[in-house]
Amino acid sequence: MLKNTKVATQLVGAFSMIVVLIVALGLYNWQRLTTMDTALDGIEEALQITITAADLGREVTEAELNLKRFTQSGDPADGESALRDMQQVRSIALTLTDEGIASAQGLVDIKDRHIRELADFIEAYERRKGLKENIRALGIEHRRNIGRLVAMLEDRGAEAPAYRALRASESFLVTRVRVDRFVDGMPLSELETAKPAYDAALENLSALSAAVLTSEERALLTTAQRGLTEFWSVVDEIGTVEMASRDRLAAVGATTDEVIAQLGRIRSEIRTVRKTLNDEAYGLLDNTVFAILTGTVFVALLGGVIAAFLSMNLSRRLERIVTQTTALAEGDLS
């Protein structure tokens, strides 16, 4: 009876140990599986950084395109779009900084300067646009006035004054053409060549003051002289504004080059960070799978050893019982 109790105790103990091993294996595997969340988070972080970098590149390109459209069209909406795109680039760079991309902070600093430079350029460009429209309107108006004066003098047969007025008209036309070419992008030297033509136009008109003119002709002459003076004062102003606008655009362009260079550094760093995160994540996944398999094999082997020990122990006891039973059947009572 005591031997049967001992056998039962061994069976219970062995099965209890196997159950404990199974539970321990389950808990171990659960703990290892939770580390896979960290691995997946690393992969997700690498993916998010890659997406953010793609957004950054797109916004940089959009800002360049809108700036180019603004310089071509002069439409304030394009200028505002370029500013918004630059601000979006800064925002994305700030996000990358928060995500651990150190070189993104450099882009934030560059974009702060870039945005200020673009705002200054847009202000100068808007002023330039207004002056340019004013110059062209004044040029048309006052050349027409000189043309009317020429026609009036010719109609009454005043050939010498008419010739003077015609020379003034031609010189003023040359002035306008050279000013327009400067405003449309030619160098400052083009504007400087407009001054002699302007002086010639003014000189020819001044020479008409000594001529015999009707009151209407003299009034028209006075208007034309005042108009040319007004025209040149605006030319002087637009010369300063145009050069300032060009300088500011050059500053924006130089900073754009800095942005492109910094973007290249950010992409290089992101590639390094992404590779590191992916390597860590996949390494963690491999380690987790290996640890789970190792734990499973260990528990299986340990359970097998327990089962083998229990089987051998039971087999010996059963063998003795069979031997004793056979002996009793044969009458051996010793």
Contacts in CASP RR format, 6 or more apart in sequence:
PFRMAT RR
TARGET T0000
AUTHOR 0000-0000-0000
METHOD contacts of the structure
MODEL  1
MLKNTKVATQLVGAFSMIVVLIVALGLYNWQRLTTMDTALDGIEEALQIT
ITAADLGREVTEAELNLKRFTQSGDPADGESALRDMQQVRSIALTLTDEG
IASAQGLVDIKDRHIRELADFIEAYERRKGLKENIRALGIEHRRNIGRLV
AMLEDRGAEAPAYRALRASESFLVTRVRVDRFVDGMPLSELETAKPAYDA
ALENLSALSAAVLTSEERALLTTAQRGLTEFWSVVDEIGTVEMASRDRLA
AVGATTDEVIAQLGRIRSEIRTVRKTLNDEAYGLLDNTVFAILTGTVFVA
LLGGVIAAFLSMNLSRRLERIVTQTTALAEGDLS
3 317 0 8 1.000
7 314 0 8 1.000
7 317 0 8 1.000
10 310 0 8 1.000
10 313 0 8 1.000
11 310 0 8 1.000
14 306 0 8 1.000
14 307 0 8 1.000
14 309 0 8 1.000
14 310 0 8 1.000
17 303 0 8 1.000
17 306 0 8 1.000
18 303 0 8 1.000
18 306 0 8 1.000
18 307 0 8 1.000
21 299 0 8 1.000
21 302 0 8 1.000
21 303 0 8 1.000
22 299 0 8 1.000
24 299 0 8 1.000
25 295 0 8 1.000
25 296 0 8 1.000
25 299 0 8 1.000
28 291 0 8 1.000
28 292 0 8 1.000
28 295 0 8 1.000
29 292 0 8 1.000
29 295 0 8 1.000
29 296 0 8 1.000
32 288 0 8 1.000
32 291 0 8 1.000
32 292 0 8 1.000
33 288 0 8 1.000
33 292 0 8 1.000
35 284 0 8 1.000
35 288 0 8 1.000
36 284 0 8 1.000
36 285 0 8 1.000
36 288 0 8 1.000
38 281 0 8 1.000
38 284 0 8 1.000
39 280 0 8 1.000
39 281 0 8 1.000
39 282 0 8 1.000
39 283 0 8 1.000
39 284 0 8 1.000
39 285 0 8 1.000
39 288 0 8 1.000
40 281 0 8 1.000
42 277 0 8 1.000
42 278 0 8 1.000
42 280 0 8 1.000
42 281 0 8 1.000
43 277 0 8 1.000
43 278 0 8 1.000
43 281 0 8 1.000
45 99 0 8 1.000
45 277 0 8 1.000
46 273 0 8 1.000
46 274 0 8 1.000
46 277 0 8 1.000
46 278 0 8 1.000
46 281 0 8 1.000
48 99 0 8 1.000
49 96 0 8 1.000
49 99 0 8 1.000
49 101 0 8 1.000
49 270 0 8 1.000
49 273 0 8 1.000
49 274 0 8 1.000
49 277 0 8 1.000
50 270 0 8 1.000
50 274 0 8 1.000
52 92 0 8 1.000
52 95 0 8 1.000
52 96 0 8 1.000
52 99 0 8 1.000
53 96 0 8 1.000
53 266 0 8 1.000
53 267 0 8 1.000
53 270 0 8 1.000
55 92 0 8 1.000
56 89 0 8 1.000
56 92 0 8 1.000
56 93 0 8 1.000
56 96 0 8 1.000
56 263 0 8 1.000
56 266 0 8 1.000
57 89 0 8 1.000
57 263 0 8 1.000
59 85 0 8 1.000
59 88 0 8 1.000
59 89 0 8 1.000
59 92 0 8 1.000
60 85 0 8 1.000
60 89 0 8 1.000
60 259 0 8 1.000
60 260 0 8 1.000
60 263 0 8 1.000
62 81 0 8 1.000
62 85 0 8 1.000
63 82 0 8 1.000
63 85 0 8 1.000
63 86 0 8 1.000
63 88 0 8 1.000
63 89 0 8 1.000
64 256 0 8 1.000
66 78 0 8 1.000
66 79 0 8 1.000
66 81 0 8 1.000
66 82 0 8 1.000
66 85 0 8 1.000
67 78 0 8 1.000
67 79 0 8 1.000
67 82 0 8 1.000
67 118 0 8 1.000
67 252 0 8 1.000
67 256 0 8 1.000
69 75 0 8 1.000
69 78 0 8 1.000
69 81 0 8 1.000
69 82 0 8 1.000
70 78 0 8 1.000
70 79 0 8 1.000
70 81 0 8 1.000
70 82 0 8 1.000
70 122 0 8 1.000
70 125 0 8 1.000
71 125 0 8 1.000
71 249 0 8 1.000
74 125 0 8 1.000
74 129 0 8 1.000
76 122 0 8 1.000
76 126 0 8 1.000
79 118 0 8 1.000
79 122 0 8 1.000
82 118 0 8 1.000
83 115 0 8 1.000
83 118 0 8 1.000
83 119 0 8 1.000
83 122 0 8 1.000
86 111 0 8 1.000
86 114 0 8 1.000
86 115 0 8 1.000
86 118 0 8 1.000
87 111 0 8 1.000
87 115 0 8 1.000
89 107 0 8 1.000
89 111 0 8 1.000
89 259 0 8 1.000
90 107 0 8 1.000
90 108 0 8 1.000
90 111 0 8 1.000
90 112 0 8 1.000
90 115 0 8 1.000
93 104 0 8 1.000
93 105 0 8 1.000
93 106 0 8 1.000
93 107 0 8 1.000
93 108 0 8 1.000
93 111 0 8 1.000
93 266 0 8 1.000
94 104 0 8 1.000
94 108 0 8 1.000
96 104 0 8 1.000
96 107 0 8 1.000
96 266 0 8 1.000
96 270 0 8 1.000
97 104 0 8 1.000
97 105 0 8 1.000
97 108 0 8 1.000
100 273 0 8 1.000
101 266 0 8 1.000
101 269 0 8 1.000
101 270 0 8 1.000
101 273 0 8 1.000
102 269 0 8 1.000
103 262 0 8 1.000
103 265 0 8 1.000
103 266 0 8 1.000
103 269 0 8 1.000
104 266 0 8 1.000
106 262 0 8 1.000
107 259 0 8 1.000
107 262 0 8 1.000
107 263 0 8 1.000
107 266 0 8 1.000
110 255 0 8 1.000
110 258 0 8 1.000
110 259 0 8 1.000
110 262 0 8 1.000
111 259 0 8 1.000
113 255 0 8 1.000
114 252 0 8 1.000
114 255 0 8 1.000
114 256 0 8 1.000
114 258 0 8 1.000
114 259 0 8 1.000
117 248 0 8 1.000
117 251 0 8 1.000
117 252 0 8 1.000
117 255 0 8 1.000
118 252 0 8 1.000
120 248 0 8 1.000
121 245 0 8 1.000
121 248 0 8 1.000
121 249 0 8 1.000
121 251 0 8 1.000
121 252 0 8 1.000
124 241 0 8 1.000
124 244 0 8 1.000
124 245 0 8 1.000
124 248 0 8 1.000
125 245 0 8 1.000
125 249 0 8 1.000
127 241 0 8 1.000
127 245 0 8 1.000
128 183 0 8 1.000
128 238 0 8 1.000
128 241 0 8 1.000
128 242 0 8 1.000
128 245 0 8 1.000
131 234 0 8 1.000
131 237 0 8 1.000
131 238 0 8 1.000
131 241 0 8 1.000
132 183 0 8 1.000
132 238 0 8 1.000
134 234 0 8 1.000
135 179 0 8 1.000
135 180 0 8 1.000
135 183 0 8 1.000
135 231 0 8 1.000
135 234 0 8 1.000
135 235 0 8 1.000
135 238 0 8 1.000
136 180 0 8 1.000
138 227 0 8 1.000
138 230 0 8 1.000
138 231 0 8 1.000
138 234 0 8 1.000
139 172 0 8 1.000
139 176 0 8 1.000
139 231 0 8 1.000
141 227 0 8 1.000
142 172 0 8 1.000
142 223 0 8 1.000
142 224 0 8 1.000
142 227 0 8 1.000
142 228 0 8 1.000
142 230 0 8 1.000
142 231 0 8 1.000
143 169 0 8 1.000
143 172 0 8 1.000
143 173 0 8 1.000
143 176 0 8 1.000
145 220 0 8 1.000
145 223 0 8 1.000
145 224 0 8 1.000
145 227 0 8 1.000
146 165 0 8 1.000
146 168 0 8 1.000
146 169 0 8 1.000
146 172 0 8 1.000
146 201 0 8 1.000
146 205 0 8 1.000
146 224 0 8 1.000
147 165 0 8 1.000
147 169 0 8 1.000
148 220 0 8 1.000
149 165 0 8 1.000
149 208 0 8 1.000
149 217 0 8 1.000
149 220 0 8 1.000
149 221 0 8 1.000
149 224 0 8 1.000
150 162 0 8 1.000
150 165 0 8 1.000
150 166 0 8 1.000
150 169 0 8 1.000
152 214 0 8 1.000
152 216 0 8 1.000
152 217 0 8 1.000
152 220 0 8 1.000
153 161 0 8 1.000
153 162 0 8 1.000
153 165 0 8 1.000
153 217 0 8 1.000
154 162 0 8 1.000
156 214 0 8 1.000
158 211 0 8 1.000
158 212 0 8 1.000
160 211 0 8 1.000
161 208 0 8 1.000
161 211 0 8 1.000
161 212 0 8 1.000
161 213 0 8 1.000
164 204 0 8 1.000
164 205 0 8 1.000
164 207 0 8 1.000
164 208 0 8 1.000
164 211 0 8 1.000
165 204 0 8 1.000
165 205 0 8 1.000
165 208 0 8 1.000
167 200 0 8 1.000
167 204 0 8 1.000
168 200 0 8 1.000
168 201 0 8 1.000
168 202 0 8 1.000
168 204 0 8 1.000
168 205 0 8 1.000
168 208 0 8 1.000
168 224 0 8 1.000
169 201 0 8 1.000
171 197 0 8 1.000
171 198 0 8 1.000
171 200 0 8 1.000
171 201 0 8 1.000
171 204 0 8 1.000
172 197 0 8 1.000
172 198 0 8 1.000
172 201 0 8 1.000
172 228 0 8 1.000
174 194 0 8 1.000
174 197 0 8 1.000
175 194 0 8 1.000
175 197 0 8 1.000
175 198 0 8 1.000
175 201 0 8 1.000
175 231 0 8 1.000
178 190 0 8 1.000
178 191 0 8 1.000
178 193 0 8 1.000
178 194 0 8 1.000
178 197 0 8 1.000
179 191 0 8 1.000
179 194 0 8 1.000
179 235 0 8 1.000
179 238 0 8 1.000
181 190 0 8 1.000
182 188 0 8 1.000
182 190 0 8 1.000
182 191 0 8 1.000
182 194 0 8 1.000
182 239 0 8 1.000
182 242 0 8 1.000
183 238 0 8 1.000
183 242 0 8 1.000
188 239 0 8 1.000
188 243 0 8 1.000
191 235 0 8 1.000
191 239 0 8 1.000
194 235 0 8 1.000
198 228 0 8 1.000
198 232 0 8 1.000
198 235 0 8 1.000
201 228 0 8 1.000
202 225 0 8 1.000
202 228 0 8 1.000
202 229 0 8 1.000
205 221 0 8 1.000
205 224 0 8 1.000
205 225 0 8 1.000
205 228 0 8 1.000
206 225 0 8 1.000
208 221 0 8 1.000
209 221 0 8 1.000
213 221 0 8 1.000
END
